[in-house]
Each structure stands twice: as structure tokens, then as C-alpha cells.
Amino acid sequence: MSLRDPIDRRRVLTRALGLLGLGAAAPLLAACSNVRPLYGSLDGTGGPAAKMTHIDLALADSRVSQRVRNELIFAFYGGGEPEKPAYRLNLRITDSSLPLGIERLETTPSAYLVQLNASFVLVDMASDKTILTGTSFANVSYDFSQQRFANVRAQRDAENRAANQIAVDIRTKIAAYFATHG
């Protein structure tokens, strides 16, 4: 067996390229050492999840914003009350329903789109300073039929799905803030 054999040369070249590639990837892999859990902590203090239990949510002014509030209450502290509120979260939700398509031989829409837009402000209650602001949106469609009750229920279900999407997005943004701002 010698390096003059083309199969042996190919093996040696493949191994050398593999080792070279591994050496080039080492700095990239080392850069990943700053990865932290989003909802937990490495030191056992609870991390962002523990801080989110201290968020008090402002009262809602509509059914849809109450749905977002309820989802956030469950996400932050499992449905109970906040522990010693240190932060206040103010939400502003706007919603609209737009027709998507019209049946070919009729004048009624066949589908609607529910659009929810949310803006939120997280305030530190001790200093009364805004520490985080953000926006979120959700678009959810539903089918429209000739049955009145079915249309009402379909719209409400679409609004509930959109409210859930917004609550998840807001929770993620707040957790990311607490994860990066200790």
C-alpha cells in the first residue's frame, strides 16, 4: 500500500480536507458558547421566567384585548396573581375584519381576514420608567357561510387564535428582554 495508489491518495486527501474543515469550523462552534436558555437560567435563579411572575397587566377594554390579557396571565404566572408586582404591562389592541374573496355568482364574501395589531409598554413600577416597548400583529382567516351563528362563532374563533398568537409573541419579546438585560 503506497501513496502512489489513486485510492490511497484519495483517502488521505479526504481525511486532510475533513480535518481542515473541522479546524475551520472550530471558531464558529466556539462562538456558540454564549447560548442561554430563554425561560430558565443556568444558575438556578429562575431567569426571565421568574421576572415575568412580577408583571402586572393593565385592565382590558374589549373582548379581544381581554383574551390577550388572559393568555398572558396564564403564560406569566399560571393563571394566578402576580408576585409582588414590579412591572406593569400596558396593552393596546386594535382589530379589524376584512373580506378576502367573493363567491363568483353571489355578492357575499366567502372568507374574511381578522387582523389584530397590538402595541405594548413594559414599565418599571419603582422608577415609573418605560423599559420595553413593542408591537405585534396577527392575521387569521375564517370562512363565511349562509348561517348567521356559524359566522359569529367562526369570527370569534379566529379572533381567539389571533389573540393567542399575539400573546405568545409578546411573551417571547419580554422573555428575550429579561434574558439580555439580566
HELIX and SHEET records of a PDB file:
HELIX    1   1 PRO A    6  ALA A   30  1                                  25    
HELIX    2   2 ALA A   31  ASN A   34  5                                   4    
HELIX    3   3 GLY A   47  MET A   52  1                                   6    
HELIX    4   4 ARG A   63  TYR A   77  1                                  15    
HELIX    5   5 ARG A  148  THR A  180  1                                  33    
SHEET    1   A 4 ILE A  55  LEU A  57  0                                        
SHEET    2   A 4 TYR A  87  ILE A 102  1                                        
SHEET    3   A 4 PRO A 109  ASP A 124 -1                                        
SHEET    4   A 4 LYS A 129  ASP A 143 -1                                        
END                                                                             
